[in-house]
Amino acid sequence: MKLLAILSAVGILSSLVYYLAAIVAGLIFAHRAHSEPKPLPKIPPRVAILKPLRGVTDNLRANIISYLEIAYARVEFIFGVSSYEDRAIDIPVNLRAPYQFANMTVAVGEEPGVTNRKVAKLIRMTERASEKADIFVLSDADVSVEPDHLKRVVSELTENEKTGIVTCVYRGRSHESFASRMEALFINTDFAPQVILAESLEPMHYALGATIAIKREALDAIGGFSAVKDLLADDFHIGSKVSEAGYNIELSSSIVTVSCEDHDFSSFWHHQLRWARTYRHVRPLSLATIFIHGPFWAMLYMIATGFSIHSCYALAAVLGVRMLMAAVMIGKVLGKPQSLADVLLIPFKDLVMTGVYFTGLTGKTVHWGGRRFRLMDGGIMRELA
């Protein structure tokens, strides 16, 4: 029990240091995010926004409209679906009339022989883009943006010729279901602070799937989207390959919003388990994040010390600093109001994520888009019947 107490104490100390460091990094990032966008080049580059779609959700129309109302002149929008049977195609088609001046194209079909269905659509969508497009912006269907999004992203991407990708941290917007609220809390109080803190400590060698702005020359340098056609974490690998090609990757000051639409706890669990197993394969260093699961270590410390009085103080300190970090991230950094009921879920959510962590240490099967895949060496995925 003494060894367990020492290990738990290390976990508690590591968590407290992480929470405080995330607060500092978050406040520094917030200053950048809330400042005015940098100036664009005199002749702004042409941008092609690629938005692969799959299925109709409650917020899909609003998400697409947020892009159509972006304040940027030289932009075209390409929406991709696998087939005409996917009714998501109806939304951009029906928006052509109210947004008649928007340059919109719908690409139907997938590149054959590609395991990653999202990449299969991206390959076809890129073929439909104008040859004059200098920058491609990849955006998931559940993402919405602010009007100045492209101004920020493009100015940051063109500021340095060595920059090949600008990617965006994102905040989660919850809806009515319990699973949706858990998902948003994970994004806002786990994922976002880890990304922001990591970016402040080391150069980025990966990209975040919610938004990836990539120069055409950088995409060509890695062989186009075909280079990640069979990889599960396509966003991570796009960034990794662009970094290996000699380009820099920057985190944008633009924060985008992801609509969290998990309807039940099972879907939330499988979503998080897919991420955990993916991280284990593509970024083994992520296994060290167990040492920032503060509530888990505090409870383990209480057990190891027989529920001593100082273990109660340790639990109170962990929960206090943890909730402070969450409040700073949600309110000051991400600017996303969260109800008191949601905030009180954080300790429970943290323990659930500890369960996800340990479950993710084993197994190679993941669920994605209603299909099952087996993870192979190098992040390659194979679909299971």
Phi and psi in degrees as a GROMACS rama.xvg file:
@    title "Ramachandran Plot"
@    xaxis  label "Phi"
@    yaxis  label "Psi"
@TYPE xy
-64.6895  -41.9792  LYS-2
-63.2622  -39.2822  LEU-3
-64.8205  -38.4312  LEU-4
-64.7462  -41.1114  ALA-5
-65.608  -45.5506  ILE-6
-61.0573  -41.6938  LEU-7
-64.7795  -39.0943  SER-8
-63.8288  -38.6952  ALA-9
-63.2542  -42.7727  VAL-10
-62.4632  -40.3648  GLY-11
-64.1693  -46.9522  ILE-12
-63.1247  -43.7815  LEU-13
-60.791  -41.206  SER-14
-64.9734  -43.6854  SER-15
-63.6863  -42.3562  LEU-16
-61.7796  -43.4503  VAL-17
-61.7681  -46.5848  TYR-18
-58.4961  -45.0934  TYR-19
-68.1288  -40.5416  LEU-20
-65.1754  -38.1447  ALA-21
-65.6467  -35.4833  ALA-22
-62.7011  -47.1394  ILE-23
-62.9249  -49.2933  VAL-24
-62.5991  -37.5683  ALA-25
-64.5985  -42.0693  GLY-26
-67.4904  -36.7418  LEU-27
-65.2603  -43.5234  ILE-28
-65.0004  -38.309  PHE-29
-60.3091  -37.6979  ALA-30
-61.1639  -41.0642  HIS-31
-68.6832  -41.3167  ARG-32
-68.803  -29.1032  ALA-33
-95.0054  2.00055  HIS-34
-85.5725  169.979  SER-35
-69.9147  146.992  GLU-36
-61.4861  151.07  PRO-37
-69.4063  155.506  LYS-38
-67.2038  144.461  PRO-39
-79.6523  160.719  LEU-40
-59.4054  157.998  PRO-41
-56.0274  -38.956  LYS-42
-112.798  99.759  ILE-43
-60.5994  139.906  PRO-44
-68.2173  154.937  PRO-45
-75.7869  138.254  ARG-46
-123.489  135.316  VAL-47
-113.478  116.815  ALA-48
-91.2764  121.355  ILE-49
-105.235  117.913  LEU-50
-127.023  93.1135  LYS-51
-70.6802  136.868  PRO-52
-117.703  151.761  LEU-53
-153.957  105.649  ARG-54
79.7663  157.049  GLY-55
-97.6004  128.394  VAL-56
-119.334  168.43  THR-57
-61.3361  -29.5016  ASP-58
-108.888  6.38599  ASN-59
-62.9379  -44.1633  LEU-60
-61.267  -45.9026  ARG-61
-64.1077  -37.8515  ALA-62
-61.9819  -45.356  ASN-63
-65.7242  -41.1143  ILE-64
-60.6076  -36.6686  ILE-65
-60.6932  -31.0553  SER-66
-77.0279  -40.2517  TYR-67
-65.6534  -19.3922  LEU-68
-102.412  15.7597  GLU-69
-66.1446  139.817  ILE-70
-86.1119  80.1247  ALA-71
-158.541  129.296  TYR-72
-81.4627  -45.8021  ALA-73
-93.1762  71.4617  ARG-74
-140.507  142.92  VAL-75
-124.712  150.293  GLU-76
-116.222  126.548  PHE-77
-123.125  119.386  ILE-78
-108.029  134.367  PHE-79
-121.835  135.269  GLY-80
-129.76  157.946  VAL-81
-70.7835  -37.6984  SER-82
-157.366  170.837  SER-83
-68.6402  -14.1568  TYR-84
-73.117  -19.4892  GLU-85
-79.1914  110.505  ASP-86
-73.332  -1.86427  ARG-87
-61.0186  -23.2014  ALA-88
-62.3665  -26.6154  ILE-89
-65.1954  -31.3884  ASP-90
-68.6388  -53.9705  ILE-91
-63.5386  -32.8906  PRO-92
-63.6465  -43.9473  VAL-93
-72.5683  -17.1104  ASN-94
-88.0132  -2.67577  LEU-95
-65.28  -36.4061  ARG-96
-68.214  -53.9498  ALA-97
-67.9432  -21.8471  PRO-98
-120.398  57.3773  TYR-99
-66.8477  -19.5142  GLN-100
-92.5246  -3.22983  PHE-101
-81.3349  135.521  ALA-102
-85.1654  93.9829  ASN-103
-113.198  139.294  MET-104
-134.167  141.795  THR-105
-113.58  123.107  VAL-106
-104.246  125.306  ALA-107
-113.06  129.027  VAL-108
117.458  166.037  GLY-109
-127.831  152.595  GLU-110
-70.0884  125.224  GLU-111
-67.7133  154.32  PRO-112
75.447  20.0186  GLY-113
-115.385  120.833  VAL-114
-71.5194  -40.8319  THR-115
-79.3399  106.428  ASN-116
-63.2964  -33.7935  ARG-117
-63.3379  -45.1505  LYS-118
-67.3538  -35.445  VAL-119
-58.8825  -37.294  ALA-120
-74.7027  -39.0838  LYS-121
-61.7513  -37.4027  LEU-122
-61.4951  -45.5426  ILE-123
-66.5674  -38.3548  ARG-124
-66.0366  -39.7498  MET-125
-62.0328  -35.7135  THR-126
-63.9955  -28.0993  GLU-127
-85.2191  -11.6684  ARG-128
-72.6185  153.943  ALA-129
-63.0991  141.315  SER-130
-65.6151  -15.9655  GLU-131
-88.4159  -2.44566  LYS-132
-66.7419  123.026  ALA-133
-89.7148  -25.9127  ASP-134
-135.016  136.843  ILE-135
-108.552  134.603  PHE-136
-117.325  112.734  VAL-137
-89.6854  133.218  LEU-138
-143.867  130.131  SER-139
-69.6633  159.329  ASP-140
-64.795  -27.0364  ALA-141
-90.6055  13.3007  ASP-142
-103.518  137.917  VAL-143
-126.017  159.427  SER-144
-136.384  168.124  VAL-145
-88.7626  159.56  GLU-146
-57.6602  -29.5378  PRO-147
-91.0245  11.8577  ASP-148
-55.3641  -52.6696  HIS-149
-68.1519  -35.1413  LEU-150
-58.0554  -44.6535  LYS-151
-66.7437  -50.9982  ARG-152
-63.5629  -46.8882  VAL-153
-68.4566  -42.1839  VAL-154
-63.1317  -36.878  SER-155
-73.3393  -33.4762  GLU-156
-73.3145  -33.8781  LEU-157
-93.1353  -4.98966  THR-158
-64.8067  -34.8303  GLU-159
-129.744  126.468  ASN-160
-65.3498  -19.2458  GLU-161
-82.1462  -10.6547  LYS-162
-79.2715  123.289  THR-163
-103.618  -27.8987  GLY-164
-138.288  139.909  ILE-165
-120.364  127.737  VAL-166
-122.582  163.07  THR-167
-122.385  135.374  CYS-168
-72.5218  156.627  VAL-169
-136.634  157.198  TYR-170
-111.207  153.264  ARG-171
-99.2395  135.993  GLY-172
-108.692  116.89  ARG-173
-86.6766  161.59  SER-174
-124.549  -151.725  HIS-175
-77.224  -33.5745  GLU-176
-71.4584  153.571  SER-177
-61.3333  -41.5662  PHE-178
-62.4151  -38.407  ALA-179
-64.1476  -41.5621  SER-180
-66.254  -38.5679  ARG-181
-64.9255  -42.1838  MET-182
-61.9313  -45.639  GLU-183
-63.5354  -40.3191  ALA-184
-63.3843  -39.7808  LEU-185
-60.7962  -47.5519  PHE-186
-62.6907  -46.4467  ILE-187
-76.6017  -30.5269  ASN-188
-115.853  -5.65214  THR-189
-118.996  -63.1151  ASP-190
-64.4642  -53.5925  PHE-191
-59.2742  -48.5449  ALA-192
-63.7825  -34.0213  PRO-193
-65.3322  -41.7121  GLN-194
-64.6649  -47.3113  VAL-195
-64.428  -41.8122  ILE-196
-68.2757  -42.9738  LEU-197
-61.308  -40.578  ALA-198
-65.6789  -29.6727  GLU-199
-78.9165  -15.4898  SER-200
-105.013  -25.7375  LEU-201
-149.839  155.612  GLU-202
-62.9093  147.243  PRO-203
-81.3112  136.033  MET-204
-124.891  22.1464  HIS-205
-149.824  168.396  TYR-206
-125.998  161.317  ALA-207
-107.78  129.08  LEU-208
-63.6047  -23.3052  GLY-209
-59.4655  -39.426  ALA-210
-151.063  125.867  THR-211
-130.827  114.516  ILE-212
-100.855  118.929  ALA-213
-129.926  134.77  ILE-214
-67.7203  145.174  LYS-215
-57.1776  -41.1359  ARG-216
-63.8311  -34.8623  GLU-217
-70.9537  -39.2557  ALA-218
-64.82  -41.8843  LEU-219
-63.8262  -34.8388  ASP-220
-64.345  -26.138  ALA-221
-100.489  4.87493  ILE-222
89.0922  21.4222  GLY-223
74.2385  -172.016  GLY-224
-69.3392  -15.7611  PHE-225
-61.2587  -21.366  SER-226
-66.3631  -18.9303  ALA-227
-122.158  25.2101  VAL-228
-65.5908  -25.2754  LYS-229
-115.922  14.9304  ASP-230
-101.764  138.995  LEU-231
-70.8067  -55.1102  LEU-232
-84.4434  68.741  ALA-233
-59.9785  -37.3202  ASP-234
-63.3293  -46.4382  ASP-235
-59.5128  -46.0322  PHE-236
-72.4219  -32.6104  HIS-237
-59.1906  -47.8502  ILE-238
-63.33  -42.883  GLY-239
-61.7418  -43.5929  SER-240
-69.8166  -37.9576  LYS-241
-65.7798  -38.7099  VAL-242
-63.895  -43.0602  SER-243
-64.572  -26.0651  GLU-244
-78.5538  -1.56341  ALA-245
101.009  9.07444  GLY-246
-98.1305  155.226  TYR-247
-88.4877  154.469  ASN-248
-122.128  129.872  ILE-249
-120.032  148.803  GLU-250
-91.5906  122.693  LEU-251
-71.4594  158.574  SER-252
-81.569  -8.30332  SER-253
-82.9415  124.187  SER-254
-101.343  123.66  ILE-255
-100.151  167.071  VAL-256
-118.05  130.591  THR-257
-105.442  129.558  VAL-258
-83.7102  116.524  SER-259
-87.7229  111.222  CYS-260
-122.142  24.6979  GLU-261
-65.0968  132.339  ASP-262
-99.002  -19.2611  HIS-263
-143.745  165.635  ASP-264
-65.2777  -31.7919  PHE-265
-61.5434  -43.5976  SER-266
-66.3874  -38.1562  SER-267
-61.8288  -45.4796  PHE-268
-61.9192  -47.7698  TRP-269
-66.2  -33.7663  HIS-270
-62.9983  -48.5549  HIS-271
-68.0295  -36.3463  GLN-272
-66.6115  -35.8859  LEU-273
-62.5436  -44.2855  ARG-274
-62.1094  -44.3028  TRP-275
-62.3666  -44.9174  ALA-276
-70.3329  -32.416  ARG-277
-66.3281  -47.0933  THR-278
-57.2392  -40.6457  TYR-279
-59.6962  -34.2237  ARG-280
-83.1589  -42.9132  HIS-281
-92.8011  -23.1783  VAL-282
-142.553  76.2391  ARG-283
-54.5663  -25.8562  PRO-284
-59.7205  -22.9745  LEU-285
-63.7014  -17.3231  SER-286
-61.0892  -24.7464  LEU-287
-71.1138  -10.957  ALA-288
-66.1785  -11.8484  THR-289
-58.4472  -26.4004  ILE-290
-78.6748  2.37062  PHE-291
-116.261  18.0006  ILE-292
-88.4653  72.7716  HIS-293
-52.3373  -54.5086  GLY-294
-57.5101  -36.347  PRO-295
-62.2388  -47.91  PHE-296
-68.1814  -35.8095  TRP-297
-65.3647  -40.8561  ALA-298
-68.8922  -37.9223  MET-299
-65.3757  -36.6104  LEU-300
-66.2054  -37.7568  TYR-301
-62.4605  -43.0778  MET-302
-65.6459  -43.9719  ILE-303
-65.8538  -28.146  ALA-304
-104.449  13.0705  THR-305
67.0388  35.6577  GLY-306
57.2338  45.5977  PHE-307
-68.8287  163.478  SER-308
-63.6763  -38.1633  ILE-309
-71.8766  -22.6878  HIS-310
-71.5832  -31.2235  SER-311
-67.7225  -39.924  CYS-312
-62.5367  -40.4967  TYR-313
-63.4444  -42.7205  ALA-314
-62.122  -42.9991  LEU-315
-63.3409  -40.7648  ALA-316
-64.808  -44.5331  ALA-317
-60.7788  -49.0874  VAL-318
-65.1563  -38.1747  LEU-319
-64.6995  -49.222  GLY-320
-69.4109  -35.7916  VAL-321
-61.0591  -46.3205  ARG-322
-68.0803  -33.4765  MET-323
-64.0459  -46.3433  LEU-324
-60.4502  -42.787  MET-325
-62.7958  -41.4027  ALA-326
-64.3372  -41.2281  ALA-327
-64.5476  -45.1392  VAL-328
-63.9255  -46.757  MET-329
-69.2495  -47.4522  ILE-330
-85.5481  -48.4747  GLY-331
-87.2353  -40.6256  LYS-332
-88.6815  -55.2537  VAL-333
-87.858  -16.8441  LEU-334
59.3376  37.8883  GLY-335
-118.168  104.546  LYS-336
-58.8551  138.191  PRO-337
-131.79  136.994  GLN-338
-67.7151  157.316  SER-339
-60.4549  -38.2176  LEU-340
-60.5362  -38.7714  ALA-341
-67.6868  -43.6435  ASP-342
-61.9655  -36.8265  VAL-343
-68.5338  -13.841  LEU-344
-79.2922  -11.7042  LEU-345
-57.2823  -48.1963  ILE-346
-59.5401  -40.3263  PRO-347
-64.6143  -44.7899  PHE-348
-60.3241  -39.2215  LYS-349
-61.4473  -41.0081  ASP-350
-69.5033  -36.4883  LEU-351
-62.1577  -42.5989  VAL-352
-67.0671  -29.1811  MET-353
-65.3729  -39.5564  THR-354
-62.8517  -40.8002  GLY-355
-61.7069  -42.615  VAL-356
-57.1767  -51.5336  TYR-357
-70.0428  -34.4491  PHE-358
-65.3231  -37.072  THR-359
-71.4174  -10.9494  GLY-360
-70.3163  -20.8141  LEU-361
-123.034  164.159  THR-362
85.5372  150.828  GLY-363
-128.323  9.65918  LYS-364
-98.6315  134.767  THR-365
-131.34  152.64  VAL-366
-105.359  132.592  HIS-367
-152.051  121.564  TRP-368
60.0744  36.1806  GLY-369
77.7968  10.0588  GLY-370
-126.641  159.876  ARG-371
-113.538  138.04  ARG-372
-131.755  153.592  PHE-373
-108.663  129.505  ARG-374
-80.453  129.956  LEU-375
-108.981  177.037  MET-376
-58.8846  141.532  ASP-377
79.7207  9.08293  GLY-378
83.8973  4.71764  GLY-379
-70.8401  142.571  ILE-380
-119.72  147.473  MET-381
-127.199  130.046  ARG-382
-73.1848  139.067  GLU-383
-100.038  140.194  LEU-384
